[in-house]
Amino acid sequence: MPENIKTKDLVDIRTVRVNKTLPKQERIIEFVRQIYDPYNYKCKDFDITAYYPPNAPSFEDCLYGIMA
């Protein structure tokens, strides 16, 4: 986890609730609003840090795929 991120500041992804009836773009906005930092979050007792290789699909493309 990056040094400037504190564990106590991370949002537990299990608390995020997104209305599935919203249009895709609004679901993504709502998810990011609640999780605050989609690259660094908690899941139960684990701190999660997401890294993406330079030649991989963008984070936004991955989110679109998950929220579709």
N, CA, C and O of each residue as an XYZ file, in Angstrom:
272
protein
N       0.847     -1.171      0.000
C       0.000      0.000      0.000
C       0.894      1.236      0.000
O       1.912      1.258      0.692
N       0.529      2.262     -0.765
C       1.325      3.492     -0.783
C       1.467      4.073      0.621
O       0.561      3.964      1.447
N       2.600      4.682      0.870
C       2.902      5.211      2.202
C       1.918      6.280      2.667
O       1.671      6.409      3.867
N       1.353      7.048      1.735
C       0.479      8.152      2.124
C      -0.951      7.703      2.438
O      -1.781      8.530      2.815
N      -1.256      6.406      2.291
C      -2.579      5.870      2.584
C      -2.552      5.209      3.954
O      -1.687      4.378      4.230
N      -3.486      5.572      4.802
C      -3.584      4.998      6.143
C      -4.719      3.970      6.164
O      -5.800      4.218      5.631
N      -4.464      2.820      6.782
C      -5.462      1.751      6.851
C      -6.786      2.251      7.406
O      -7.848      1.865      6.918
N      -6.734      3.096      8.410
C      -7.970      3.583      9.035
C      -8.811      4.432      8.081
O     -10.007      4.610      8.311
N      -8.208      4.955      7.021
C      -8.923      5.794      6.062
C      -9.571      4.996      4.932
O     -10.347      5.547      4.151
N      -9.261      3.713      4.840
C      -9.792      2.903      3.748
C     -11.253      2.542      3.996
O     -11.668      2.324      5.134
N     -12.025      2.484      2.911
C     -13.429      2.104      2.975
C     -13.525      0.597      2.751
O     -12.865      0.050      1.867
N     -14.342     -0.063      3.549
C     -14.577     -1.493      3.357
C     -15.560     -1.667      2.198
O     -16.688     -1.176      2.252
N     -15.130     -2.356      1.171
C     -15.939     -2.513     -0.038
C     -17.264     -3.215      0.253
O     -18.218     -3.081     -0.512
N     -17.326     -3.958      1.348
C     -18.570     -4.648      1.695
C     -19.675     -3.678      2.096
O     -20.847     -4.055      2.128
N     -19.314     -2.430      2.403
C     -20.317     -1.439      2.799
C     -20.870     -0.669      1.607
O     -21.835      0.082      1.748
N     -20.271     -0.848      0.443
C     -20.687     -0.106     -0.746
C     -21.973     -0.724     -1.309
O     -22.047     -1.932     -1.535
N     -22.971      0.113     -1.527
C     -24.242     -0.325     -2.097
C     -24.562      0.568     -3.289
O     -24.637      1.790     -3.161
N     -24.750     -0.057     -4.447
C     -25.047      0.688     -5.667
C     -26.388      0.199     -6.199
O     -26.621     -1.004     -6.313
N     -27.255      1.132     -6.518
C     -28.562      0.819     -7.083
C     -28.379      0.280     -8.496
O     -27.952      1.008     -9.392
N     -28.701     -0.994     -8.694
C     -28.487     -1.638     -9.995
C     -29.449     -1.168    -11.072
O     -29.281     -1.507    -12.243
N     -30.447     -0.395    -10.692
C     -31.377      0.117    -11.703
C     -30.889      1.427    -12.323
O     -31.463      1.898    -13.305
N     -29.844      2.010    -11.763
C     -29.281      3.242    -12.337
C     -28.589      2.932    -13.654
O     -28.131      1.808    -13.856
N     -28.504      3.904    -14.552
C     -27.711      3.714    -15.773
C     -26.249      3.427    -15.411
O     -25.775      3.825    -14.346
N     -25.555      2.743    -16.295
C     -24.190      2.295    -16.030
C     -23.283      3.428    -15.551
O     -22.573      3.265    -14.558
N     -23.294      4.559    -16.230
C     -22.429      5.684    -15.864
C     -22.721      6.145    -14.439
O     -21.793      6.440    -13.685
N     -23.989      6.212    -14.062
C     -24.347      6.647    -12.711
C     -23.961      5.608    -11.669
O     -23.598      5.970    -10.550
N     -24.030      4.317    -12.012
C     -23.582      3.274    -11.085
C     -22.097      3.407    -10.803
O     -21.663      3.273     -9.659
N     -21.323      3.669    -11.837
C     -19.876      3.836    -11.661
C     -19.590      5.051    -10.783
O     -18.768      4.978     -9.870
N     -20.258      6.152    -11.053
C     -20.073      7.366    -10.247
C     -20.420      7.093     -8.790
O     -19.697      7.513     -7.886
N     -21.518      6.394     -8.561
C     -21.944      6.087     -7.192
C     -20.945      5.170     -6.491
O     -20.648      5.359     -5.312
N     -20.430      4.182     -7.211
C     -19.433      3.281     -6.644
C     -18.187      4.052     -6.224
O     -17.708      3.896     -5.101
N     -17.665      4.875     -7.111
C     -16.447      5.633     -6.813
C     -16.705      6.643     -5.692
O     -15.832      6.873     -4.855
N     -17.884      7.240     -5.669
C     -18.216      8.186     -4.594
C     -18.161      7.492     -3.235
O     -17.669      8.069     -2.265
N     -18.656      6.276     -3.160
C     -18.706      5.561     -1.889
C     -17.352      4.951     -1.491
O     -16.975      4.995     -0.320
N     -16.634      4.390     -2.451
C     -15.370      3.720     -2.132
C     -14.240      4.731     -1.969
O     -13.227      4.437     -1.334
N     -14.412      5.915     -2.538
C     -13.483      7.044     -2.491
C     -12.232      6.795     -3.326
O     -11.917      7.586     -4.215
N     -11.523      5.719     -3.057
C     -10.305      5.412     -3.814
C     -10.393      3.962     -4.291
O     -10.063      3.051     -3.532
N     -10.831      3.730     -5.528
C     -11.020      2.355     -5.997
C      -9.719      1.571     -6.153
O      -9.753      0.367     -6.411
N      -8.594      2.223     -6.004
C      -7.308      1.534     -6.075
C      -6.853      1.056     -4.703
O      -5.982      0.190     -4.613
N      -7.421      1.599     -3.639
C      -7.038      1.250     -2.266
C      -8.296      1.189     -1.414
O      -8.982      2.193     -1.223
N      -8.587      0.006     -0.907
C      -9.780     -0.170     -0.083
C      -9.584     -1.373      0.830
O      -8.570     -2.065      0.746
N     -10.547     -1.617      1.694
C     -10.506     -2.763      2.593
C     -11.543     -3.780      2.146
O     -12.531     -3.443      1.494
N     -11.299     -5.017      2.506
C     -12.288     -6.074      2.416
C     -12.090     -6.929      3.653
O     -11.173     -7.746      3.733
N     -12.978     -6.718      4.617
C     -12.883     -7.358      5.926
C     -11.575     -6.947      6.593
O     -11.386     -5.766      6.884
N     -10.671     -7.886      6.843
C      -9.416     -7.568      7.527
C      -8.254     -7.316      6.567
O      -7.111     -7.164      6.999
N      -8.540     -7.273      5.288
C      -7.476     -7.136      4.288
C      -7.481     -5.748      3.665
O      -8.533     -5.209      3.322
N      -6.294     -5.183      3.526
C      -6.126     -3.935      2.774
C      -5.805     -4.318      1.340
O      -4.881     -5.093      1.093
N      -6.561     -3.781      0.396
C      -6.406     -4.114     -1.015
C      -5.808     -2.916     -1.741
O      -6.287     -1.790     -1.603
N      -4.769     -3.169     -2.508
C      -4.184     -2.153     -3.386
C      -4.145     -2.743     -4.789
O      -3.541     -3.792     -5.013
N      -4.786     -2.070     -5.720
C      -4.864     -2.554     -7.093
C      -3.780     -1.900     -7.947
O      -3.583     -0.685     -7.919
N      -3.101     -2.728     -8.689
C      -2.094     -2.253     -9.637
C      -2.453     -2.787    -11.013
O      -2.919     -3.919    -11.137
N      -2.245     -2.000    -12.026
C      -2.556     -2.402    -13.393
C      -1.333     -2.198    -14.270
O      -0.740     -1.119    -14.269
N      -0.950     -3.233    -15.023
C       0.190     -3.083    -15.924
C      -0.121     -2.053    -17.010
O      -1.284     -1.867    -17.370
N       0.890     -1.396    -17.526
C       0.686     -0.342    -18.519
C      -0.076     -0.799    -19.767
O      -0.799      0.000    -20.363
N       0.068     -2.055    -20.172
C      -0.587     -2.507    -21.403
C      -1.935     -3.179    -21.144
O      -2.537     -3.713    -22.075
N      -2.419     -3.166    -19.908
C      -3.704     -3.781    -19.558
C      -4.847     -2.818    -19.859
O      -4.615     -1.626    -20.064
N      -6.092     -3.328    -19.887
C      -7.237     -2.413    -20.049
C      -7.234     -1.387    -18.913
O      -6.747     -1.667    -17.817
N      -7.771     -0.221    -19.177
C      -7.804      0.832    -18.152
C      -8.715      0.414    -17.001
O      -9.563     -0.467    -17.144
N      -8.521      1.061    -15.870
C      -9.372      0.791    -14.716
C     -10.829      1.083    -15.072
O     -11.727      0.340    -14.676
N     -11.059      2.151    -15.810
C     -12.415      2.519    -16.205
C     -13.048      1.420    -17.053
O     -14.218      1.090    -16.860
N     -12.283      0.846    -17.994
C     -12.798     -0.246    -18.813
C     -13.151     -1.457    -17.954
O     -14.160     -2.120    -18.192
N     -12.326     -1.738    -16.964
C     -12.610     -2.855    -16.052
C     -13.878     -2.585    -15.250
O     -14.697     -3.485    -15.066
N     -14.046     -1.349    -14.771
C     -15.249     -1.005    -14.033
C     -16.490     -1.153    -14.903
O     -17.511     -1.674    -14.454
N     -16.399     -0.692    -16.149
C     -17.533     -0.842    -17.064
C     -17.910     -2.313    -17.199
O     -19.092     -2.656    -17.211
N     -16.923     -3.165    -17.298
C     -17.188     -4.596    -17.422
C     -17.851     -5.180    -16.190
O     -18.732     -6.032    -16.307
N     -17.443     -4.736    -15.014
C     -18.017     -5.236    -13.763
C     -19.448     -4.729    -13.580
O     -20.329     -5.477    -13.157
N     -19.667     -3.477    -13.897
C     -20.969     -2.862    -13.639
C     -22.002     -3.115    -14.731
O     -23.160     -2.725    -14.587
N     -21.604     -3.751    -15.802
C     -22.538     -3.971    -16.931
C     -23.622     -4.933    -16.560
O     -24.489     -5.232    -17.381
